[in-house]
Amino acid sequence: MHKLVVASMQARCLMARTTDSSMTEGIEQLSLSIRHQHHDKARINGSESPFLFTIDEQLALNGITGFFGHSGAGKSTLLKIIAGITTPTEGEISYNDELLYSSQENTNLASHQRDIVGVFQHDTLLPHLSVYDNLLYGRKRVKKRKKISTDIQLLNIDNIVQQAGIEHLLERDISSLSGGERQRVAIVQAALAEPRLLLLDEPVTALDRDSKWQILKLIKTLQRYTQTPIIFVSHNVDEHLFLSDHLWVFAKGQLINKGLTQHVINDLSHGSTAESHSNDDAQTIRSTAKNILSPQTAIVGTVARPTHSELAQNVGLVTIALENGVELYAMQEQIESPLRNDIGLEGSDNISAFILASDISLSTHAEHNSSIVNHIEGKISDISTTEKHALVSCDVKGQVFFATISLYSLYKLDISVGQTIYLQFKAGAIKRLS
């Protein structure tokens, strides 16, 4: 066996990693120390090549963890390895103290013995049963798997069905459902199986926009209700900003970044992900980040009516108060969720949103008379350039904003790191995700 794998197995017995701030005592852990020859081809900058997938990490199973990366990066392969569908080339996987797989000890628990349930792009619903019978079928499986007697309370089916908003589908045949309806039923069936871990592999990729956001809201609501930890795979950054509490980013078989989703997305926008890797890997990672993510600022804040401007209220503006005290103007019509009253999220004032770096302009002096409503002061923390553009990172009371400007503007403004700068962007530049 590879020396790195043996060493990592020994280290796992001595201590758990603590690099992720989310890992606290009492939270269940999934330990991954594996090498796997990835037979699918990674697609990076138009080229294709197989690669060796390597990971040696601890995953804290709390909330929703997102797996993000380019197509072929190994996200879905890792999910199938965790589920027991794919066997890795070598290594070890454990859930808390339970060994799921070990090439050294010749251990490999079958997928149905792992108490881990997956929902993939193509569901496995039984077409000859109604929606309700499919849900009951999943329920029988959990009783058998956990050897639960009938007098022990399980999750209430009626409550889950109500939370999911599928009461009107219960008597329907599976064959009569739309793609979004089928996926909703599949996710509810998986939740009712009460797994210790739920795996979702790009469950909304083939759906239209409205169906996609309905499913994402459903996933968030069911996770809050059941407290089942979820791993969610998607190559769409908007979906992760909306849904994932924590994010793992993969590129060509490597875990290149992990942490709180907002922080990781900002790192990707800035390109700092590549700093801890070799020169060749760093170049690949920078190219990957460029291909999968437009530079943007991820923000979290509280929405309120403007109290200091009656005019702002009358013209449809709202304020977003960031955690650092900075207030921004946004368009009410863009901040209102298209499904605001859907599936138990009524009245939530906390939102996640983003601003594209291309929507932020910079000035070396404060603007007092402008049609642009958001003007905030910051300090330049970094400037990175390409052949035609510059990405300027600006620190605003601890929140980093990213602005993309032309090289012409960079030279004309004559700005540098450490300099005070004024950021400007329209209210409509703020796009809501949750």
N, C-alpha and C positions, 0 to 999 in steps of 0.2 A: 504494500500500500504506500502511497505517496507520503513522504515525511511530514509535509505540512498538515495532512489530514490526521495522521497519528498524533502529532503535537497538539492540534486543536481539540482532539477528543480528550486528551489528558487534561488540557486546560479547562475544558468544560466541567470536569469533575471537581475542580478546585474553586472556581469562581464564575459568576455570571458577568457578562459585559455590562457596563454602566454608561456607555457613551451616549445612549439615547435618554433624554431627560424624562421620557414617558415611562421608563422602566422603574417601577417602585415595588417595594416588598408587598407580596400578596397577589401580584398580577401573574397570571399563568404565562409560561414562556414556551416558545417553540424554538428548539435549537437546531440549526442547520449547519452541517459541516460536510459538504459534498463537492465532488468533481463529477462532471457529466459531459460526455462528448455530445455536443448539440448537433444533431443531424440536419435540422432545418437550417436554411441559409439566412444569415443576417443580411439585411439590406441597408447599406450605409453609403450615402453619396452615389447611389446608382450601382455600386458593385455588390457582388454576392460572394460569401465565403463561409464555410463551416467554422465552428470555434469550440473551445473547451469552456464550459460553464463552470465557474468556481465560486463558492460562497462559504463563508465561515462566520456566521452571525447568530445573534439571539433576537428573536422577534417577540416583543411584548404584546400579548393578545388582549388589548383593551380598545374598545371602539372599533373604528374602521381604518384599516391600513391599506393604502393604495400601492399597487405596483405599476410603475410608469416607465415608458421607454419606447424606442422606435420599434417598428415591426421586425420580428425576428430576434429581439434582444434576449429572449429567454424567459420572459414573464410567464407565459402560459405553460411552458415546460416545467418551470419551478412549481407552479400550482399543481400540475399533474403529478409531480414527484411527491409533494406534500400529501396529496390525496391517495397515493399508492397506485395510481394508474400507470405511471412510468417509473421504472427502476433506474436510479442513478448508476453511473459507472463505478463509483466507490464513495465511501464516506459513512456518515452517521446522521440520523434524524431522531430527535426525541421530543416528546411532549411532556413538559415538566420532568419527572423522573422516569417516565415510561418510554422505553426504547421502541421506536416504530420501525427503524431500519438501521442495519449495521452490516457492511460488507465484511468487516473483520470477524464479527460474531455470527455471520450467516443468518441474520435475522431480517425478516421482511414481512411485517404484518399486512395482510390483505386489506384492500380498501374498505371493505364492509366491517372490518374489525377496528378501524381507527377512530370511529365516531366523528368523522369529518365528512361533510356533505358538500358537493359542488353543484353549481348551476352554470351551464355553459351556453354558448350561442344557440345551440340546437338542443332543445329540452328533451326529456325522456318521459314525458307524460304518456299515459296509456290511452290510445285513441278510442278503445271500445268502452271506456268508462266515462261517466259524467265528471264534471269538475269536482263536485262534492265527493264522489267515490274515489277520485284520484287523491284528494286530501286525506280521506280515511285510509287509503292504501298506505300512504306515507306514515300515518299514525300507527298502523299495525306494525310497520317495520321498526319504529322506535321502541315500541313495547317489547318486541322480540329481542332487539339488540341490547336493550338495557335490562331485560328480564324484569320488567315492571309489572306488578300485580295491578288488577283493575281498581283497587281501592286507594292507590297512590295518585295524588293530583298531578296532572300534566298541564301544559299550557292550554288555556280554554280556546277551543276551536272557534266558537262564536265570536269571542273577543278579537282574535287574530283576523278572522274574516271581515269583521267590522272595521278594524284598523286599516285593512288593505282595501276596503271599499269594493269587494267582489261579491257582495250578497246577491246581486242580480245575475251573476254568472253561475251560481251553484248547480242549477239543473241543466245547464247547457252541455252539449256534446263538445269534446275537445276539438273535433274537426271543424266546428262552427266558429271558433274563436279567431280573432285577429292576432297578428304577431305580438302586439303589445299585451293583449289579454292573456295569451299563452304564457308569456314570460312572467307576467304578474302571478298567475296561478302557480307556475313552477317555483317562484321565489317563496310564495306562501307555503307550498308543500314542503320545501326545504326547511323553512323556519319551524314548521310543525313537527319535523323530525327531531327537533331539539338537539342538534349536534353541538359538540363543544367548540367547533370551528366551522364557519360557513365560507366557502370559496365561490367567488363570482367572477367568471372569466368573460370579460367584455359582454355583459348581458344585454346591453342596449345598442350595440353596434349596428344591427340591421333594422333598427326602428326609426320611425319618423320623429321629428323634433318634439312634438307634443307627447307622444308615447314615451319617448326617452325620459323626459323630465318627470312624468308620472311615475315611471319605474324608479328613478333615482330618489324621488320623495318617499316612495314606498320602502325602499331599502333603508333610508335614514330613519323612518318612523318605526319599522320593525326592529331595527337594531336598538333603538331607545327603549322599546317596549319589552323585548326579550333579553336584552343585554348580551346577546350572542356575539362574540368577536367575529369580525368579517375581514377577509382579504379580498380586495376589489381590484381587478385588472382592467386597465384601460390605457389607450395611448392618447386620450383626449384630456388636455390639461383643465378645461372647464369643468369636466365631470369630477376630477379630483379636487379642485378647489371647492366645489359644492359639497362633495360627499366625504372625502377622506380626512380623517383626523391627523394621520401621519402618512408619510410618503416615502417609498423606496424607489430609487431611480436606477434603471439598468441600462447598460450599453455594452453590447458584444460580450455578454456573459459575465460582466462585472457589476457589482453593486457600487455605483459611483457617488451616491449621496443618499442620506436618510435623515429624517427628523420631522418636525412639525411641517405640515403641508405648505403653509404660507412662507415659511423660511426657506424651504427647499426650492419652491418655485422662484423666489427672489434670487436664490443662489444660481439657479439655471439661467435666469435672465441676465445675470451679471457675468456668468461664465466662470465663477470661482470654483465650481465643482472639480475642475481638472487639476487643482494645485497639488494634491497629494499623490498624483500618479506619475508614471514615467513619461518621458517626452512623447513617445509614440502613442501611448494610451491617452495622454492629455489632448493630443491633436484629434484623435478619434472622438473623444468625449465632447470637445468643443464643437466639432462638426455635427455630432449627434444633437447636442442641445440647440444648435442653430436650426437644424432641420425640423425638430419636433416642437419648438416653442418660440413664438414671437416674443421679444422682450416686453415685459409687462410688470406692473407693480400690483401685488396682491395686498388687499387691505381688509381689515375686519373692524366693524364699528356699529354704532347704534343709530338708528334712524329716528328723526324727530321733525316736527314742524318748526320752521324758522320762527323763533320767538322775538328776535330783534329786528325783523323786517316784515312788515305787513305786505309790502310790494312783492317780496319773494314768495310769500304764501299765495298771493293772488295769481301769480303767473305760473304756478305749478312746480315750485322748487321745494326740496326738502333738504335737511342737513344730515350729514353723517359725521358723528363724533367718534374719532379714532381713540384707541386706548391711551395714546399719548396726549390727549387733550386737543389735538388739531381738529377743526371743524371744516368740512367740505360741503359745497353745494352740489346737489345732484338733481336730475329730472325725476319727478315723482313717477311718471309713466314708465321710466326705465328701471326704477328701483322697486316698484311693485312687482312681486313675483307673479308670473302668468298663472301659477297654481297656488296663490297665497292661501286660499281657504281649503286646500286639498289635504286630506289624510292627516289631520291632527296637528298641523303646524300653524294654526290660527294665532294671530296676535304676536308673533315673534318679531321683536324689534332688532335683534342682532343679525347682521348680514355679513356675508363674504362678498367681495366685489373685486374688480380689477380695472386697471387703467393701462392701455397700451402705451408703450414708450413713445411710439410715433405720434400720440395725441398730446404729449406734453412738450411745451416750448419753454425756452429759457431766456432770461433777461438779466443783465448785470445791475439793473436798478428797479426799484419798486414801481409798478404801474398803478395809477390811481383812477384813471379814466380810460376804461377799456370795455369792450363788449364781452370779454372773457371774465367769468365770475370768480374763478378760483385762482387766488394769488397767494402763494406760501413761500416763506423764506427758508432756505436750507444752506447746507455747506457741501461743496463738492468733495466726495470721498474717493472717487476713482474715475478715470477716463480711459476707455479702451477704444481703439480705432480699427476700422477695416479699410478696404480700398476707397470707399466713397463716403462712409458714415462714421460717426462716433457715438458710443453709448456712454452717457454721463450718469454716474451714480451720485445721488444727492441725499444727504442725511438730514431728515427733518424731525428733530426731537426723538431720535432713535428709530424712526421709520424710514427705510430706504426707498426712494422713488427713482425710477429709471426714465431717462429721456433720450430719444434718438434724434440726433441732429446731423446735418451734412458737415463734411469737412470744411466747406466754405464758411459755414456759420461758426464752427469751432475756431478757425483762425481769425475770423472777423471779431468775435467776442473776446478773443485772447484770454480764455479762462484756464485755470489750473487747479490742481487738487489743493484743498484747504481754503479756497476762495468762497466768499458768500455769494449765493446765487438765488434768483427768484424764479420759481416754477409757475407756469400758467397753463391751465387747461379748462375746457368748457365743462359745464355741468353734465352735458350729454356724453362726455368721455368716460364717465363712471358706469360700468356695466355690472349689474347684480347677478350673483350666482346662487344665493340662498335667501 
